[in-house]
Amino acid sequence: MLGDSLGSLYGKKRITLFGLRPKRTSQLITAMTGAFIAVGILTVMSIFSQDVRTALFGMKMLRQEMYDLQFQLNRSEENTAEMRASLAEASANLELTGFELDSMKNDKLILEQEKKELEASLKIMREESEQLKHDLKAMKSDVIALSANVLLGQAAFEPGMMRVEIISGLNALKQQVRLNVLTKISDQSFTRLRDVPINFDEETEAALINELASSDIRQYVRALSGENYTLGENLKIDVILQNGPSIITYRKGEPVYRKFFTNDKENSPEEILHVFLRELRNKVISDGILPDPSTNNVGTLEGEAFFSAVEELGEITEPVIISAVAKEDIYTEGPVMIEIIFEE
């Protein structure tokens, strides 16, 4: 209002400023007066009012604080969103953990049930094992571990031997008997035995030593099992010693038995050789060779030598003479050691 009045007053007086027309001068005075009044009012209010001073001079600071608060608000909202997401994930994990815990509990129950079943099975197996041991023990008591009259060992004694030499020879024979007894019983019982009580009659042994010491001919001594022995805790082997003249029956390189075969291929080479060996056994027994009383065998032909002879015979197509030739001197007690020779 004051600016308008001053403008109108200076306009009526037709005053000019800065070369302006009176009308323009009146408008400039009106504007300047209004501006001065506004500045004056603001100056007075700023002197007496803290809020006005803050509004005039702290606006930039307020804007910065607003920006900071807005940034913190946005960041807080982001953190809140992240926390919500983490909370949701934690809730899911908690549910999964609860599910796994329930599953583990179920697994534990299953394992406990399986453990009980295994313990029950183990108990049954132990009972069955004890029963099997009992049955095996009972079976062993009925199984013959060593038959009677089995040849356990033999040795030859030359005439004129000293008593010390004879005793040493008999001790070697006892050791041979012990090894054969352990081997035969172990094979029969499927158990490796370390030792078995073996009894030699002392009176018989003393009389035998005297007879061998005074003998002027070669003699054999054979050790035979006394009776049938069954497997059991009280297993004890009694050994019988037999002796007699040891006469040379076949000399080394001498034919022991010969036979002609037509080799007509009606029989296989194996069958032909088996027939030949049976006839050979009967021949040497009739000539005075002592067989094993339990098996009636007089010796053994090594498997390699037998199959080599079978192969050689199989290649012969003409009639053949099969000869059994002594590999070394053969005495009354044997064994019969031969070599098979084919003559076309």
C-alpha positions in Angstrom: 0.0 0.0 0.0 2.8 2.4 1.0 4.7 1.6 -2.3 1.6 2.3 -4.3 1.0 5.6 -2.5 4.6 6.8 -3.1 4.5 5.7 -6.7 1.2 7.6 -7.3 2.6 10.7 -5.5 5.9 10.8 -7.5 3.9 10.0 -10.7 1.6 13.0 -10.2 4.6 15.2 -9.7 5.9 13.9 -12.9 9.4 13.1 -11.5 11.8 11.1 -13.7 14.7 8.9 -12.6 17.5 7.6 -14.8 15.9 9.2 -17.8 12.7 7.2 -17.5 9.2 8.5 -18.2 7.2 9.6 -15.2 4.9 6.5 -15.4 7.9 4.1 -15.4 9.5 6.1 -12.6 6.3 5.8 -10.5 6.3 2.0 -11.1 10.0 1.7 -10.2 9.5 3.6 -7.0 6.5 1.5 -6.1 8.5 -1.7 -6.7 11.6 -0.5 -4.8 9.5 0.7 -1.9 7.8 -2.7 -1.6 11.2 -4.4 -1.8 12.7 -2.2 0.9 9.7 -2.7 3.1 9.9 -6.5 2.7 13.7 -6.5 3.4 13.1 -4.3 6.5 10.4 -6.6 7.8 12.6 -9.7 7.3 15.5 -7.9 8.9 13.4 -7.0 12.0 11.9 -10.5 12.2 15.3 -12.1 11.8 16.6 -10.1 14.7 13.7 -11.0 17.0 12.8 -14.5 15.8 15.0 -17.7 15.8 12.6 -19.5 13.4 12.9 -16.7 10.9 16.7 -16.7 11.1 16.6 -20.5 10.6 14.2 -20.2 7.7 16.4 -17.5 6.0 19.9 -18.8 6.7 19.6 -22.5 7.6 17.6 -23.7 4.6 20.6 -25.3 3.0 21.4 -27.2 6.1 17.8 -28.3 6.5 17.8 -29.5 2.9 21.0 -31.5 3.6 19.5 -32.9 6.8 16.4 -33.8 4.8 18.5 -35.5 2.2 20.4 -37.4 4.9 17.3 -38.4 6.6 15.7 -39.5 3.3 18.9 -41.6 2.5 18.9 -43.2 6.0 15.2 -43.9 5.6 15.8 -45.5 2.2 18.7 -47.5 3.6 16.6 -48.5 6.6 13.9 -49.7 4.2 16.4 -51.7 2.2 17.8 -53.2 5.5 14.3 -54.0 6.5 13.6 -55.8 3.2 16.9 -57.7 3.5 16.0 -58.7 7.1 12.5 -59.8 5.9 14.1 -61.9 3.2 16.6 -63.3 5.7 13.8 -64.0 8.1 11.9 -65.8 5.4 14.9 -67.8 4.5 15.6 -68.6 8.1 12.0 -69.7 8.5 12.3 -71.9 5.5 15.6 -73.3 6.8 14.0 -73.8 10.2 11.1 -75.8 8.6 13.7 -77.8 6.6 15.7 -78.4 9.8 12.6 -79.5 11.5 11.8 -81.9 8.7 15.4 -83.2 8.7 15.2 -83.6 12.5 12.0 -85.6 12.1 13.7 -87.7 9.4 16.7 -88.2 11.6 14.4 -89.3 14.4 12.8 -91.8 12.1 16.2 -93.0 10.9 17.2 -93.4 14.5 14.2 -95.5 15.2 14.8 -97.6 12.1 18.5 -98.0 13.0 17.5 -99.0 16.5 15.1 -101.6 15.1 17.8 -102.9 12.7 20.2 -103.1 15.6 17.8 -105.1 17.6 17.2 -107.4 14.6 21.0 -107.8 14.1 21.5 -108.6 17.8 18.8 -111.2 17.6 20.3 -112.6 14.4 23.8 -112.6 16.0 22.4 -114.4 19.0 20.8 -117.0 16.7 24.1 -117.4 14.8 26.0 -117.8 18.0 23.6 -120.5 19.1 23.9 -122.2 15.7 27.7 -121.9 15.9 27.7 -123.6 19.3 25.4 -126.3 18.0 27.6 -126.8 15.0 30.7 -127.1 17.2 28.9 -129.6 19.3 27.8 -131.5 16.2 31.3 -131.4 14.7 32.7 -132.7 18.0 30.2 -135.5 17.9 31.0 -136.2 14.3 34.7 -136.2 15.0 34.2 -138.8 17.7 32.7 -141.1 15.0 35.0 -140.3 12.1 38.0 -142.6 11.6 41.1 -140.5 11.7 43.5 -143.3 11.0 42.6 -146.9 9.9 44.3 -150.0 11.1 47.3 -151.5 9.2 48.2 -148.3 7.4 51.8 -148.2 6.4 53.3 -145.2 8.2 56.9 -145.7 7.3 59.6 -148.2 6.6 63.4 -148.5 6.6 66.1 -151.0 5.7 69.0 -152.1 7.9 72.1 -153.7 6.5 73.9 -156.6 8.2 76.7 -155.7 10.5 75.3 -152.3 11.6 76.3 -151.0 15.0 73.6 -150.7 17.7 74.1 -146.9 17.6 73.4 -146.9 13.9 70.4 -149.1 14.3 69.0 -146.8 17.1 69.6 -143.8 14.9 67.8 -145.5 12.0 64.8 -146.4 14.2 64.7 -142.8 15.5 64.6 -141.5 11.9 61.8 -144.1 11.2 59.8 -142.7 14.2 60.2 -139.2 12.9 58.9 -140.4 9.5 56.0 -142.1 11.2 55.1 -138.9 13.2 55.0 -136.8 10.1 52.9 -139.3 8.2 50.4 -139.6 11.1 50.0 -135.8 11.4 49.6 -135.5 7.6 47.0 -138.3 7.3 44.9 -137.2 10.3 45.1 -133.5 9.2 43.9 -134.5 5.7 41.1 -136.6 7.2 39.9 -134.0 9.8 40.6 -130.9 7.6 42.5 -129.5 10.7 46.2 -128.8 10.8 47.5 -130.7 13.8 50.8 -129.8 15.5 51.3 -133.0 17.5 49.6 -136.4 18.2 50.7 -138.8 21.0 52.4 -141.8 19.3 53.3 -144.9 21.3 56.0 -147.4 20.3 56.2 -150.6 22.5 59.5 -150.4 24.3 59.9 -154.2 24.7 59.2 -154.9 21.1 61.7 -152.1 20.1 64.4 -153.5 22.3 64.0 -157.0 21.0 64.0 -155.6 17.4 67.3 -153.8 18.1 68.9 -157.0 19.3 67.7 -159.0 16.3 68.9 -156.4 13.8 72.3 -156.1 15.5 72.8 -159.9 15.3 71.4 -160.3 11.8 73.7 -161.4 8.9 71.2 -160.4 6.2 69.5 -157.2 5.1 66.2 -156.6 6.9 63.3 -154.2 6.5 61.3 -152.6 9.4 57.8 -151.4 8.7 55.7 -149.3 11.0 51.9 -149.9 10.9 49.0 -148.4 12.7 47.6 -150.7 15.4 43.9 -150.2 14.9 41.2 -147.8 13.8 41.4 -144.4 15.6 38.6 -141.9 15.7 39.0 -138.1 16.1 38.6 -137.1 19.7 40.2 -135.6 22.7 41.9 -138.8 23.8 43.4 -139.6 20.4 46.6 -141.7 20.8 48.3 -143.8 18.1 49.8 -147.2 18.8 52.4 -148.2 16.3 53.3 -151.8 15.4 56.8 -152.6 14.2 57.3 -155.5 11.7 60.5 -156.8 10.3 61.7 -159.4 7.8 64.3 -160.3 5.2 64.8 -157.6 2.6 65.7 -159.4 -0.7 66.5 -157.6 -3.9 63.7 -158.5 -6.4 64.4 -156.3 -9.4 67.6 -154.6 -10.3 67.9 -151.1 -11.7 67.2 -151.0 -15.4 65.6 -154.5 -15.4 62.1 -154.9 -16.9 59.6 -155.5 -14.1 56.7 -156.2 -16.4 56.0 -156.1 -20.2 52.8 -156.5 -22.2 51.9 -156.3 -25.9 48.9 -154.1 -26.9 47.4 -154.1 -30.3 46.5 -150.4 -29.9 43.3 -150.8 -31.9 42.0 -147.5 -30.5 39.0 -149.2 -29.0 40.3 -148.2 -25.6 41.8 -144.8 -24.7 45.5 -144.4 -23.8 44.4 -143.7 -20.2 42.4 -146.9 -20.0 45.3 -148.9 -21.5 47.8 -147.6 -19.0 45.4 -148.1 -16.0 45.0 -151.8 -17.1 48.8 -152.1 -17.5 49.5 -150.6 -14.0 46.9 -153.0 -12.3 48.5 -156.0 -13.9 51.9 -154.6 -12.9 50.8 -154.4 -9.3 49.5 -158.0 -9.3 52.8 -159.2 -10.9 55.2 -157.6 -8.3 53.0 -158.8 -5.4 53.2 -162.3 -6.7 57.0 -161.8 -7.0 57.2 -161.1 -3.3 57.0 -157.3 -3.0 55.1 -156.3 0.1 52.1 -154.0 -0.5 50.6 -151.4 1.8 48.2 -153.6 3.9 45.5 -150.9 3.9 45.5 -150.0 0.2 47.3 -153.0 -1.5 49.5 -150.4 -3.3 53.1 -151.2 -4.0 54.2 -147.7 -5.1 53.2 -144.6 -6.9 53.7 -143.2 -10.5 54.0 -139.5 -10.5 51.2 -137.7 -12.2 53.5 -135.9 -14.6 55.1 -139.2 -15.7 51.6 -140.8 -16.1 50.2 -138.0 -18.3 53.5 -137.9 -20.3 53.1 -141.6 -21.0 49.5 -141.1 -22.0 50.4 -138.4 -24.4 53.2 -140.5 -25.9 51.0 -143.6 -26.2 48.3 -141.5 -27.9 50.8 -140.6 -30.7 51.5 -144.3 -31.4 49.3 -145.9 -34.1 50.9 -149.3 -34.4 50.8 -152.2 -32.0 53.1 -151.5 -29.1 54.9 -153.3 -26.2 54.7 -151.4 -22.9 57.5 -152.1 -20.5 57.9 -151.1 -16.8 61.6 -150.7 -16.1 63.0 -150.4 -12.5 64.4 -146.9 -11.9 66.5 -148.3 -9.0 67.0 -151.6 -7.1 63.7 -152.8 -5.7 63.7 -154.9 -2.5 61.0 -156.9 -0.8 59.6 -153.9 1.1 59.4 -151.7 -2.0 58.4 -149.2 -3.1 58.3 -150.1 -6.7 59.8 -147.2 -8.7 59.4 -147.7 -12.5 59.8 -145.9 -15.8 57.4 -146.7 -18.6 58.9 -147.4 -22.0 57.1 -148.0 -25.3 58.5 -150.3 -28.0 56.7 -150.2 -31.4 
